[in-house]
Amino acid sequence: MWNEFEYVVPRSWTEACSFLAANPHTAKVLAGGTDILVRCREGHLEPEYLVDIKNLPGAREISETEGGGISIGAATPLNQIERFLQDRPGFAALRQAVHSVGSYQVRNRASLGGNICNASPAADSAPALLILGATLSIVGLRGERSLPLGDFFLGPGKTALEQGEVVKSIELPFLVDGAASVYIKTARTKAVDLALVGVAALLRPDRRLRIALGAVAPRPLLVSAVEEWRPQAGWTEEALEKVVAEVVSAASPITDLRATAGYRSHMVAVQTRRALAELLGAVGVVVALDRARKRRHAE
């Protein structure tokens, strides 16, 4: 059942931050609205004010930066992001992640900033943004500050935003040519479902690897053990299994109504192998992985 609230449309980021700071417990930010309006309707949230940031300067813009990176306004709809990234293979993980959120109609409204600021451990965009080295441009009464995405998540539903602060944009750094990324999601259904496990992986031409996980820890997790690790003798089967073991050991899944901790751990290993196989792309490596999988099943 809807509660009554006042719809506030600020004319500048400063005005939005001032209003939020003056009403810290009763005002909420409205970007896409696909989550907050549902929570209001169901009675989980009862704000007195909804502060709409969609029409503020840059809020719904996505563009390349001078350094070759990408800047994404916090209220940019997910479908707009997917279209922009269509011909940028290095950013494929983010394109796949935003595509996996809800339905097409939902993605016409849902925003990247909202997906992040909900601080859900299962947020699809978070693992992809972590491997891509995303930073957040945060605006408040004291001006703007930049914060690495990994420092933004403090726990389920908790972020590093201070009173009166708003995420203005998400900044992605330049990716070297030849970099490849992928996001693979395990869910109960193929569409419109939360992730049970999310695995994002990035492989650069120098063989450096980044892997991040969703839904298997209190917050989206960048696996630091493999972030700067690269095999000295190339990507052998043994090297790949070491990566999988490191990723699985970094996860700390729980059992809930949607899946058991054991199932989530198993799927972390499965999806990490799939992500690595897709990134490496070499037929010999894929065959080696298939043989290793057959041996494990035989045992």
For each residue, the residues with C-beta under 8 A, 3 or more apart:
1: 41 43
2: 40 41
3: 40 43 46 47
4:
5: 40 46 47 48 49 50
6: 48 49 50
7: 49 50 52
8: 19 27 49 50 51 52
9: 52 55
10: 13 15 16 19 51 52 53 56
11: 15
12: 15 16 56 57
13: 10 16 17 53 56 57 139 166 168
14: 17 18 139 141
15: 10 11 12 18 19
16: 10 12 13 19 20 29 51 53 56 166
17: 13 14 20 21 139 140 141 164 165 166
18: 14 15 21 22 141 164
19: 8 10 15 16 22 23 27 49 51
20: 16 17 23 24 27 29 51 163 164 165 166
21: 17 18 24 140 141 163 164
22: 18 19 27 164
23: 19 20 26 27 48 49
24: 20 21 27 163 164
25:
26: 23 47 48 49
27: 8 19 20 22 23 24 47 48 49 50 51
28: 36 45 47 49 50 51
29: 16 20 36 50 51 53 117 166
30: 33 36 37 50 51 52 53 54
31: 53 54 59 74 75 111 113 114 117
32: 35 54 75 77 109 110 111 114
33: 30 36 37 109 114
34: 37 38 102 106 109 110 114
35: 32 38 39 110 114 118
36: 28 29 30 33 39 40 45 50 114
37: 30 33 34 40 41
38: 34 35 41 42
39: 35 36 42 44 45
40: 2 3 5 36 37 43 44 45 46 47
41: 1 2 37 38
42: 38 39
43: 1 3 40 46
44: 39 40
45: 28 36 39 40
46: 3 5 40 43
47: 3 5 26 27 28 40 50
48: 5 6 23 26 27
49: 5 6 7 8 19 23 26 27 28
50: 5 6 7 8 27 28 29 30 36 47
51: 8 10 16 19 20 27 28 29 30
52: 7 8 9 10 30 55
53: 10 13 16 29 30 31 56 59 74 75 166
54: 30 31 32 59 60 75
55: 9 52 59 60
56: 10 12 13 16 53 59 75
57: 12 13
58: 61 71 73 168 169
59: 31 53 54 55 56 73 74 75 76 168
60: 54 55 73 75 76 77 80
61: 58 71 73 76
62: 70 71 72 73 76 80 81 84
63: 70 71
64: 68 69 70 71
65: 68 69 70 71 171
66:
67: 173 174
68: 64 65 174 175
69: 64 65 171 172 173 174
70: 62 63 64 65 84 85 88 91 171 172
71: 58 61 62 63 64 65 169 170 171 172
72: 62 76 81 112 169 170 171 172
73: 58 59 60 61 62 76 113 168 169
74: 31 53 59 111 112 113 114 117 166 167 168 169 170
75: 31 32 53 54 56 59 60 111 113 114
76: 59 60 61 62 72 73 80 81 111 112 113
77: 32 60 80 81 107 108 109 110 111
78: 81 82 98 99 101 107 110 111 112 115
79: 82 83 98 104 107 108
80: 60 62 76 77 83 84
81: 62 72 76 77 78 84 85 94 95 98 112
82: 78 79 85 86 95 98 99 107
83: 79 80 86
84: 62 70 80 81 88
85: 70 81 82 88 91 92 94 95
86: 82 83 95
87:
88: 70 84 85 91 92 95
89: 92 180
90: 175 176 179 180 181 202
91: 70 85 88 94 95 132 172 175 181
92: 85 88 89 95 96 180 181 182 183
93: 96 97 127 128 131 132 181 182 183 200 201 202
94: 81 85 91 97 98 125 128 129 132 172 181 183
95: 81 82 85 86 88 91 92 98 99
96: 92 93 99 100 128 182 183 184
97: 93 94 100 101 124 125 127 128 183 185 198 200
98: 78 79 81 82 94 95 101 107 112 115 124 125
99: 78 82 95 96 107
100: 96 97 124 183 185 187 195
101: 78 97 98 106 107 110 115 124 125
102: 34 105 106 107 110 192
103: 106 107 191 192
104: 79 107 108
105: 102 108 109
106: 34 101 102 103 109 110 192
107: 77 78 79 82 98 99 101 102 103 104 110
108: 77 79 104 105
109: 32 33 34 77 105 106
110: 32 34 35 77 78 101 102 106 107 114 115
111: 31 32 74 75 76 77 78 114 115
112: 72 74 76 78 81 98 115 116 125 170
113: 31 73 74 75 76 116 117 167 170
114: 31 32 33 34 35 36 74 75 110 111 117 118
115: 78 98 101 110 111 112 118 123 124 125 126
116: 112 113 119 123 125 126 129 136 149 152 167 170
117: 29 31 74 113 114 159 161 167
118: 35 114 115 123 157
119: 116 123 152 153 154 155 156 157 158 159 219
120: 123 156 157
121: 156 214 215 216 217 218 219 220
122: 194 195 196 198 214 215
123: 115 116 118 119 120 126 214 220
124: 97 98 100 101 115 127 128 183 185 195 198 214
125: 94 97 98 101 112 115 116 128 129
126: 115 116 123 129 130 149 153 198 212 214 220
127: 93 97 124 130 131 183 198 199 200 212 213 214 220 221
128: 93 94 96 97 124 125 131 132 181 183 200 212
129: 94 116 125 126 132 134 149 170 172
130: 126 127 133 134 149 150 200 210 212 220 221 222
131: 93 127 128 181 200 201 202 210 211 212 222
132: 91 93 94 128 129 172 173 175 181 202
133: 130 148 172 173
134: 129 130 148 149 170 171 172
135: 146 147 148 149 170 171 173
136: 116 146 147 148 149 152 167 169 170 171
137: 144 145 146 167 168 169 170 171
138: 144 145 146 147 161 165 166 167 168
139: 13 14 17 143 144 165 166 168
140: 17 21 143 144 145 162 164 165 166
141: 14 17 18 21 164
142: 145
143: 139 140
144: 137 138 139 140 168
145: 137 138 140 142
146: 135 136 137 138 171
147: 135 136 138 151 152 160
148: 133 134 135 136 151 152
149: 116 126 129 130 134 135 136 152 153 170
150: 130 153 222
151: 147 148 160
152: 116 119 136 147 148 149 159 160 161
153: 119 126 149 150 158 159 160 219 220
154: 119 158 159 160 219
155: 119 158 218 219
156: 119 120 121 218 219
157: 118 119 120
158: 119 153 154 155
159: 117 119 152 153 154
160: 147 151 152 153 154
161: 117 138 152 165 166 167
162: 140 165
163: 20 21 24
164: 17 18 20 21 22 24 140 141
165: 17 20 138 139 140 161 162
166: 13 16 17 20 29 53 74 138 139 140 161
167: 74 113 116 117 136 137 138 161 170
168: 13 58 59 73 74 137 138 139 144
169: 58 71 72 73 74 136 137
170: 71 72 74 112 113 116 129 134 135 136 137 149 167
171: 65 69 70 71 72 134 135 136 137 146
172: 69 70 71 72 91 94 129 132 133 134 175
173: 67 69 132 133 135
174: 67 68 69
175: 68 90 91 132 172 179
176: 90 179 204 205
177: 205
178: 204 205
179: 90 175 176 202 203 204 205
180: 89 90 92 202 203 279 281
181: 90 91 92 93 94 128 131 132 200 201 202 203 279
182: 92 93 96 200 201 275 278 279
183: 92 93 94 96 97 100 124 127 128 198 199 200
184: 96 198 199 200 271 274 275 278
185: 97 100 124 195 197 198 199
186: 195 196 197 198 267 271
187: 100 190 193 194 195 196
188: 193 196 258
189: 192 193
190: 187 193
191: 103
192: 102 103 106 189
193: 187 188 189 190
194: 122 187 215 258
195: 100 122 124 185 186 187 198 214 215
196: 122 186 187 188 215 258 259 263 264 267
197: 185 186 213 214 215 216 253 264 267 268 271
198: 97 122 124 126 127 183 184 185 186 195 213 214 215
199: 127 183 184 185 211 212 213 214 247 268 271 272 274 275
200: 93 97 127 128 130 131 181 182 183 184 211 212 213 214 275
201: 93 131 181 182 209 210 211 212 272 275 276 279
202: 90 93 131 132 179 180 181 209 210 211 279
203: 179 180 181 207 208 209 279 280
204: 176 178 179 207 208 209
205: 176 177 178 179
206: 230
207: 203 204 230 231 235
208: 203 204 227 228 229 230
209: 201 202 203 204 226 227 229 230 243
210: 130 131 201 202 222 223 226 227
211: 131 199 200 201 202 222 223 226 243 247 272 275
212: 126 127 128 130 131 199 200 201 220 221 222 223
213: 127 197 198 199 200 216 217 220 221 223 247 250 251 268
214: 121 122 123 124 126 127 195 197 198 199 200 220 221
215: 121 122 194 195 196 197 198 253 264
216: 121 197 213 221 251 252 253 264 265 268
217: 121 213 220 221 250 251 252 253
218: 121 155 156 252
219: 119 121 153 154 155 156
220: 121 123 126 127 130 153 212 213 214 217
221: 127 130 212 213 214 216 217 250 251
222: 130 131 150 210 211 212 227
223: 210 211 212 213 226 227 246 247 250
224: 227 250
225: 229 246 247 249 250
226: 209 210 211 223 229 243 246 247
227: 208 209 210 222 223 224
228: 208
229: 208 209 225 226 243 246
230: 206 207 208 209
231: 207 234 235 236 239
232:
233: 236 239
234: 231 239
235: 207 231 239 240 280 285
236: 231 233 239 240 288
237: 240 241 288 289 291 292
238: 241 242
239: 231 233 234 235 236 242 243
240: 235 236 237 243 244 273 276 285 289
241: 237 238 244 245 292
242: 238 239 245 246
243: 209 211 226 229 239 240 246 247 272 276
244: 240 241 247 248 269 272 273 276
245: 241 242 248 249
246: 223 225 226 229 242 243 249 250
247: 199 211 213 223 225 226 243 244 250 251 268 269 272
248: 244 245 251 265 268 269 272
249: 225 245 246
250: 213 217 221 223 224 225 246 247
251: 213 216 217 221 247 248 264 265 268
252: 216 217 218
253: 197 215 216 217 259 261 264 265 268
254: 261
255: 259 260 261 262
256: 259
257:
258: 188 194 196
259: 196 253 255 256 263 264
260: 255 263 264
261: 253 254 255 264 265
262: 255 265 266
263: 196 259 260 266 267
264: 196 197 215 216 251 253 259 260 261 267 268
265: 216 248 251 253 261 262 268 269
266: 262 263 269 270
267: 186 196 197 263 264 270 271
268: 197 199 213 216 247 248 251 253 264 265 271 272
269: 244 247 248 265 266 272 273
270: 266 267 273 274
271: 184 186 197 199 267 268 274 275
272: 199 201 211 243 244 247 248 268 269 275 276
273: 240 244 269 270 276 277 289 293
274: 184 199 270 271 277 278
275: 182 184 199 200 201 211 271 272 278 279
276: 201 240 243 244 272 273 279 280 289
277: 273 274 280 285 286 289
278: 182 184 274 275 281
279: 180 181 182 201 202 203 275 276
280: 203 235 276 277 285 286
281: 180 278 285 286
282: 285 286
283: 286 287
284: 287 288
285: 235 240 277 280 281 282 288 289
286: 277 280 281 282 283 289 290
287: 283 284 290 291
288: 236 237 284 285 291 292
289: 237 240 273 276 277 285 286 292 293
290: 286 287 293 294
291: 237 287 288 294 295
292: 237 241 288 289 295 296
293: 273 289 290 296 297
294: 290 291 297 298
295: 291 292 298 299
296: 292 293 299
297: 293 294
298: 294 295
299: 295 296
